[in-house]
Amino acid sequence: MVEKIRCLIVDDDDMSRKMLEMLVQQVKSLQLVASCNNPLQAREVLTTQPIDLLFLDMEMPDLSGLELLKSLANYPEVIIASAKEQYALQAFDFEVTDYLLKPVVLDRFLKAVDRVEKRLAQEKDSYTTPESVFVKANNQIVGIRLADITWIEAYGDYVNIYTEKDRFIVHSTMKGIENKMPRDQFIRVHRSFIVRFDRIQAIEDTVVIIGKKLIPIGESYRPELMRRLNLL
């Protein structure tokens, strides 16, 4: 039996929410877990139940769609459904899978769902143990010791995983890889970079230094980096 994609809808507009519910019900690969009219209720669902795909409005009371994502340590695949185009660039900084304009039509909805299915399939090509991550690279499954990884870099539809001696090109998203990495060992410092804590040699202004590599620190990632550093 094929596993269904567990979905959560978050939209304060009743008509838009009902329309998304109808669209989800028309796709056999999707399973609607919950449909919320406010982001605080949705946050409770996201932190207590397994969700694979979040359909998210942008402008809502209490928390905006992006503020909801910022409040979560990890979040699933995200499809934005908004009446306004102006938030698209900000949304893609959060690696959302797609951005749909309301009213959402079926053919565009199906294209977005197809993108989600492909991204989820990529993420299943990697898994971790307490000591290693196993990834599909160069048409084979490769085991990489977590302790050997220095940094990870976005590379189009792929990511580069760097060790001191090798580079592994993996077909995955940064968010997918980030979710696989132990949070006590790795941290996202930029939309394009994840680093291993114990490989950081210094931090100067807006960069992390690992050997001869200068890795930029994204403004939105700096507060979490500074919070998690063990400063004396």
C-alpha positions as CSV (number, residue, x, y, z in Angstrom):
1,M,0.0,0.0,0.0
2,V,1.4,3.4,-1.0
3,E,1.8,5.9,1.8
4,K,-0.3,8.9,1.5
5,I,1.0,12.5,1.9
6,R,-0.4,13.8,5.2
7,C,-1.7,17.4,4.7
8,L,-2.5,20.3,6.9
9,I,-4.4,23.4,5.6
10,V,-4.0,26.8,7.3
11,D,-6.2,29.7,6.1
12,D,-8.3,32.1,8.0
13,D,-10.7,32.6,5.0
14,D,-13.4,30.0,5.1
15,M,-14.1,29.9,1.4
16,S,-10.4,29.5,0.5
17,R,-9.9,26.9,3.1
18,K,-13.0,24.9,1.9
19,M,-11.7,25.1,-1.7
20,L,-8.3,23.7,-0.7
21,E,-10.1,20.9,1.2
22,M,-12.0,20.0,-2.0
23,L,-8.8,20.0,-4.1
24,V,-7.0,17.8,-1.6
25,Q,-9.9,15.3,-1.5
26,Q,-9.7,15.0,-5.3
27,V,-6.1,13.7,-5.2
28,K,-5.7,10.1,-4.2
29,S,-2.1,10.5,-2.9
30,L,-3.2,13.2,-0.4
31,Q,-4.7,12.7,3.1
32,L,-6.1,15.7,4.9
33,V,-5.1,15.4,8.6
34,A,-6.5,18.8,9.7
35,S,-7.8,22.1,8.4
36,C,-7.2,25.2,10.6
37,N,-8.5,28.7,10.5
38,N,-5.7,30.2,12.5
39,P,-1.9,29.7,12.7
40,L,-1.7,29.0,16.5
41,Q,-4.1,26.1,16.1
42,A,-2.0,24.9,13.1
43,R,1.2,25.2,15.2
44,E,-0.2,22.8,17.7
45,V,-1.0,20.3,15.0
46,L,2.5,20.6,13.5
47,T,4.2,20.0,16.8
48,T,2.1,17.0,17.8
49,Q,1.2,15.1,14.6
50,P,3.2,13.9,11.6
51,I,2.5,16.3,8.7
52,D,4.2,15.9,5.2
53,L,2.7,18.9,3.4
54,L,1.5,22.3,4.7
55,F,-0.9,24.4,2.6
56,L,-0.3,27.9,4.0
57,D,-2.0,31.3,3.6
58,M,0.3,34.3,4.1
59,E,-1.9,37.0,5.8
60,M,-3.5,35.8,9.0
61,P,-4.3,37.1,12.4
62,D,-1.8,36.6,15.3
63,L,0.9,35.1,13.1
64,S,1.5,35.5,9.4
65,G,2.4,32.4,7.3
66,L,6.1,33.2,7.4
67,E,6.1,34.0,11.1
68,L,4.5,30.6,11.6
69,L,7.4,28.9,9.7
70,K,10.0,31.0,11.6
71,S,8.5,29.7,14.9
72,L,9.1,26.1,14.0
73,A,12.4,24.2,14.4
74,N,11.4,22.0,11.5
75,Y,8.5,22.1,9.1
76,P,7.2,19.9,6.3
77,E,7.0,20.7,2.6
78,V,5.1,23.9,2.1
79,I,2.8,25.2,-0.6
80,I,1.8,28.8,-0.2
81,A,-1.8,29.7,-1.3
82,S,-2.1,33.5,-1.3
83,A,-4.1,36.2,-3.0
84,K,-1.0,38.4,-3.3
85,E,2.2,37.9,-5.3
86,Q,4.2,40.3,-3.2
87,Y,5.4,37.7,-0.6
88,A,6.7,35.2,-3.2
89,L,10.4,36.2,-2.9
90,Q,10.3,36.0,0.9
91,A,8.5,32.7,0.8
92,F,11.1,31.1,-1.4
93,D,13.8,32.1,1.2
94,F,12.0,29.5,3.3
95,E,12.4,26.9,0.5
96,V,8.7,26.5,0.0
97,T,7.9,24.0,-2.7
98,D,5.5,26.3,-4.6
99,Y,3.5,29.5,-4.5
100,L,-0.1,29.4,-5.7
101,L,-2.2,32.5,-6.3
102,K,-5.9,32.4,-5.3
103,P,-8.3,31.3,-6.5
104,V,-6.3,28.1,-6.8
105,V,-7.2,26.1,-10.0
106,L,-6.9,22.3,-10.3
107,D,-4.2,22.0,-12.9
108,R,-1.9,24.4,-11.1
109,F,-2.6,22.6,-7.8
110,L,-1.7,19.3,-9.4
111,K,1.6,20.6,-10.6
112,A,2.5,21.8,-7.1
113,V,1.6,18.5,-5.6
114,D,3.7,16.7,-8.2
115,R,6.7,18.8,-7.1
116,V,6.1,17.8,-3.5
117,E,5.9,14.1,-4.4
118,K,9.3,14.4,-6.2
119,R,10.9,16.3,-3.3
120,L,9.6,13.7,-0.7
121,A,11.0,10.9,-2.9
122,Q,14.4,12.6,-2.9
123,E,14.4,12.8,0.9
124,K,13.7,9.1,1.2
125,D,17.0,8.4,-0.7
126,S,18.9,9.3,2.5
127,Y,18.8,8.2,6.1
128,T,20.9,8.5,9.2
129,T,22.3,6.4,12.0
130,P,23.8,7.9,15.2
131,E,27.2,7.9,13.4
132,S,26.6,8.1,9.7
133,V,24.3,9.5,7.0
134,F,23.6,7.3,4.0
135,V,22.9,9.1,0.7
136,K,22.3,8.2,-2.9
137,A,25.3,9.7,-4.8
138,N,26.8,8.7,-8.1
139,N,24.2,5.9,-8.6
140,Q,25.1,4.1,-5.4
141,I,24.2,4.3,-1.7
142,V,27.2,5.9,0.1
143,G,27.8,6.1,3.9
144,I,29.4,9.2,5.2
145,R,30.5,9.5,8.8
146,L,28.8,12.5,10.4
147,A,32.1,13.4,12.2
148,D,33.8,13.7,8.8
149,I,31.4,16.3,7.3
150,T,32.7,19.8,7.4
151,W,29.9,21.7,5.6
152,I,27.0,21.2,3.2
153,E,26.2,23.6,0.4
154,A,23.2,24.1,-1.9
155,Y,23.9,23.3,-5.6
156,G,20.8,23.9,-7.7
157,D,18.5,20.8,-7.3
158,Y,21.3,19.1,-5.5
159,V,23.5,19.6,-2.4
160,N,27.2,19.2,-2.0
161,I,28.3,17.4,1.1
162,Y,31.9,18.2,1.9
163,T,34.4,16.2,4.0
164,E,38.1,17.0,4.4
165,K,38.9,14.7,1.5
166,D,35.8,14.3,-0.6
167,R,32.7,16.0,-2.1
168,F,29.4,14.1,-2.5
169,I,26.7,15.4,-4.8
170,V,23.3,14.4,-3.6
171,H,19.9,14.9,-5.3
172,S,18.1,16.6,-2.4
173,T,16.9,19.9,-1.0
174,M,18.7,21.7,1.7
175,K,15.7,21.4,4.0
176,G,15.5,17.7,3.4
177,I,19.2,17.3,4.3
178,E,18.8,19.7,7.3
179,N,16.0,17.6,8.7
180,K,18.3,14.5,8.5
181,M,21.2,16.0,10.3
182,P,21.4,15.8,14.2
183,R,20.6,19.3,15.5
184,D,23.3,19.0,18.3
185,Q,26.0,18.6,15.6
186,F,24.9,20.7,12.7
187,I,23.3,24.1,12.1
188,R,21.9,26.0,9.1
189,V,23.8,29.4,8.9
190,H,22.6,30.5,5.5
191,R,19.9,29.5,3.0
192,S,22.7,27.8,1.1
193,F,24.9,26.4,3.9
194,I,24.8,24.0,6.8
195,V,28.0,23.6,9.0
196,R,29.2,21.2,11.6
197,F,29.5,22.9,15.0
198,D,32.9,21.3,15.9
199,R,34.4,22.3,12.6
200,I,33.8,26.1,13.2
201,Q,37.2,27.7,13.9
202,A,36.0,31.3,14.1
203,I,33.2,33.7,13.4
204,E,34.0,37.1,12.0
205,D,31.2,39.6,11.3
206,T,29.1,37.9,8.7
207,V,31.1,34.7,8.0
208,V,31.9,31.4,9.6
209,I,35.5,30.2,9.1
210,I,36.2,26.5,8.5
211,G,39.8,26.0,7.4
212,K,40.3,28.3,4.4
213,K,36.5,28.4,3.6
214,L,34.5,31.5,4.5
215,I,30.9,30.7,4.8
216,P,28.3,33.5,4.8
217,I,25.9,33.9,7.7
218,G,22.4,34.8,6.6
219,E,20.7,37.5,8.6
220,S,17.7,35.4,9.5
221,Y,20.0,32.5,10.7
222,R,22.3,34.6,12.9
223,P,20.1,34.8,16.0
224,E,19.8,31.0,16.2
225,L,23.5,30.5,15.6
226,M,24.5,32.9,18.3
227,R,22.0,31.4,20.7
228,R,23.4,27.9,20.2
229,L,27.1,28.8,20.4
230,N,28.6,27.8,23.7
231,L,30.0,31.3,24.5
232,L,32.1,31.9,27.6
